[in-house]
Amino acid sequence: MTDKKEEFKTIVRNYNCKICNEGHKIELSRSLVKDRKSFPFPKVFLHGELRDILTILYIDRDLQIRGVEVQKLNLENLFSKEQSLMIADNLTDEIDRLNREIERLKNENADLKKKLGM
């Protein structure tokens, strides 16, 4: 059985951006791999002074970075259809995970209230 505290811990990983030529640290929640059916999965975010560098990290089940894609964004290439779909999929997955977590916490809260006679 998994320790409930364990699923909320994070791990720090490093990657190098070929566009800004800098090393970066990213904090990944261990819960990112929970309920995933395929690996590696993409983690998409923006960085850079103007948040103008699109970064896609491919994360395996051990939260290791298996690949990095970076792209400088400008007015012509903000997001391709593929990238938009991938971002939407990631956001939908995260919303689903958060909804499950809300339900778990509501149930846990109700159980605690029952135990305390509230």
Secondary structure, DSSP 8 states (H G I E B T S, - for coil): ---TTGGG-EEEEEEEETTTTEEEEEEEEGGGGTT--SSSEEEEEEESTTS-EEEEEEE-TTS-EEEEEEEE--TT-S--HHHHHHHHHHHHHHHHHHHHHHHHHHHHHHHHHHHHT-
